[in-house]
Amino acid sequence: MFQTRSWMPCSTSFDPTMAVDVELFGQFSVGRPARQVLEVTQGITAKEIALRVGLNPDEVGLVSIDGVLCEMEEAVPGDCRLCFFPPMTGG
Amino acid sequence: MNLLRVDMRQQRTWLEPTPAAYEHQGGRGLTAAILLAETDPAADALGPHNKLIVAPGLLGGTGVSTAGRLSIGAKSPLTGGVKEANAGGTAGDTLARHGLKAIVAEGQADSDAMYILHVSKDTAELIPAASAKGLGTYATAEWAWREFGEGCTVLSIGQAGEYRLTGAAIAVTGEGEQRSNIAARGGLGAVMGSKGLKAIVIDKAQGLAVALADADLFRAAMKRFALELTNDPKLGPKGGTHMYGTAAITAAVNEMGSLPTRNFSDGSFEESASLRGEHLRETILGRQGRIGTRCMPGCVIACRNVYVDDTGQPLVGTLQYETIALVGSNLGLSDLDHVARLNYLCNDFGLDTIETGAALGVLIEAGLAAFGDFEGITALLLQVGQGTPLGRLIGSGAAACGRAYGIRRVPVVMGQAMPGYDPRSLKGNGVTYATSPQGADHTAGNAFGARNQVNPLSIEGQRQLSLKLQILSAMLDSTGLCLFARPPVIADPQLMVDMLNGRFGWGWSAKDLDTANRAILRTELEFNRRAGITPADHRIPEYMRQEPLAPHGAVFDVPDSELDAVFDEL
């Protein structure tokens, strides 16, 4: 739905792994670390990271990369901040 | 049902059967209909020809979950246009069970005298209230409970309303400690003060019930509605709204770069973690406060809290997102205790926390205090209660403060302060702020919930989204429902149709309901047109079109032509 972001590789080395700062909010953080840095392979999607931290991707209400909303199928860049929010509504 | 007419000049009250023209109206829709039919839209909002209308929603008193909200309407002294503000508490349900479609107060008391309107079964009377004059809203409620009994509901103004300040609100009591239900926006407290009305006291509707035209249809729909609210992942007992309250969204709004910060100069607050719903919950539970309380009996969402200090003493009977944003991050404050203390003062003086937070932000930019300076900000706010010239200016809102101090960054539309979403990073809300007949008001059509359907940073689709949400809000505000209760009626409009048909026997279709909802907006727009509101009033402040907002560098770039076209398909 949203435009796929483009980004420059954060490193020119051949290291296939990268670090992603993952933060969980609301009830997602109950019983799980609210924040953790994960070593992941390049090209990994937000959905795959959600599964890795124990979330049901179907229950994610909002996901953002560095403050910009994104899709679960979107590939995650290195050295970013990835946030998962439960469904929520504004009053 | 009857209208309770109140003539403040002659101190006279009488009941009148609801005219046919108002039969299908309730809440916000009824307040707009009465204003357009019975007042001159060009009249002085604080003069005798304005009317203050207090109306439960169409489903008030029926026991439908969240449907007990109370609408209060008048011409706004802040925006110069039509205004409706609604609040929880027990007034909506109680008035409906007393058989009252609305209370309509007109005229003005001749002197500076203040009166209490006491509503009881089949009667109402105006009582001089010299001993309540000058009291804050908390003390006024306690005074009323001593005079009229603990079970009654109290609507009151504080000092701000008595001074007729355009940021003044009306407080509505609820059950137990849930006293902070505020019809906040648009300066309606000033209208109440201008009438010479300090409070409305409503006796319990003991043994009274509203009639149902088709009880089986009604009860089936009501039950399904409550069930669907309970099963909604956002609203049910394991949902964020219940667990963290309205502050559940603080982190997300901050992450989206839309959290008002330091007089709307930034979209994210570096200390927002301490303002999040998660921290609010942890703090309250750690101090033996209460989470998951209700502003209205029978609400299955229960998003409220009782915020307590570090000794366990209640500070405020719910700390909400909009207050956290406007009185917290917008003032550079990151301590919830500080926000709660300022919230209490606003409630007691009878002030809109959104308007007051924005006004204080403007004054800080003018150099009267520093962002993050709780003591300095408190000293400013206390002046409202003292009635000093500066206090009266603060209580008159952000636009007045901006004019007085020559500040250009004033986050208002139609003179009314923006709530807790900077429109540069949530452009759908910007379209609503700019175009709603109510002025800048998130409750008129909040696009935050549609962030997955329409990109909040894009121009595309915002006009259509805002119109859809404004029509929906008109329905919710007119039936008495809480905005949080919208998912089931969005998913199945027939559910609302069945509840209305079960209650009144109208035989409406979904199309009829949609037509009625759109007509409410048309009535409000027509009132504003006659009041002299023009497209030039429906604009986002110029600086928000020019100054990029961190962290996304966003400006509000929805063209004026798009704003002017919002109601083309109404």
Boltz contact constraints between the chains, C-beta under 6 A:
constraints:
  - contact:
      token1: [A, 2]
      token2: [B, 455]
      max_distance: 6.0
  - contact:
      token1: [A, 25]
      token2: [B, 251]
      max_distance: 6.0
  - contact:
      token1: [A, 26]
      token2: [B, 240]
      max_distance: 6.0
  - contact:
      token1: [A, 26]
      token2: [B, 248]
      max_distance: 6.0
  - contact:
      token1: [A, 27]
      token2: [B, 243]
      max_distance: 6.0
  - contact:
      token1: [A, 62]
      token2: [B, 252]
      max_distance: 6.0
  - contact:
      token1: [A, 64]
      token2: [B, 255]
      max_distance: 6.0
  - contact:
      token1: [A, 67]
      token2: [B, 255]
      max_distance: 6.0
  - contact:
      token1: [A, 67]
      token2: [B, 257]
      max_distance: 6.0
  - contact:
      token1: [A, 67]
      token2: [B, 551]
      max_distance: 6.0
  - contact:
      token1: [A, 83]
      token2: [B, 255]
      max_distance: 6.0
  - contact:
      token1: [A, 85]
      token2: [B, 252]
      max_distance: 6.0
  - contact:
      token1: [A, 86]
      token2: [B, 240]
      max_distance: 6.0
  - contact:
      token1: [A, 87]
      token2: [B, 233]
      max_distance: 6.0
  - contact:
      token1: [A, 87]
      token2: [B, 234]
      max_distance: 6.0
  - contact:
      token1: [A, 88]
      token2: [B, 234]
      max_distance: 6.0
  - contact:
      token1: [A, 88]
      token2: [B, 240]
      max_distance: 6.0
  - contact:
      token1: [A, 88]
      token2: [B, 248]
      max_distance: 6.0
  - contact:
      token1: [A, 88]
      token2: [B, 249]
      max_distance: 6.0
  - contact:
      token1: [A, 89]
      token2: [B, 234]
      max_distance: 6.0
  - contact:
      token1: [A, 89]
      token2: [B, 449]
      max_distance: 6.0
  - contact:
      token1: [A, 90]
      token2: [B, 249]
      max_distance: 6.0
  - contact:
      token1: [A, 90]
      token2: [B, 446]
      max_distance: 6.0
  - contact:
      token1: [A, 90]
      token2: [B, 448]
      max_distance: 6.0
  - contact:
      token1: [A, 90]
      token2: [B, 449]
      max_distance: 6.0
  - contact:
      token1: [A, 91]
      token2: [B, 246]
      max_distance: 6.0
  - contact:
      token1: [A, 91]
      token2: [B, 483]
      max_distance: 6.0
  - contact:
      token1: [A, 91]
      token2: [B, 484]
      max_distance: 6.0
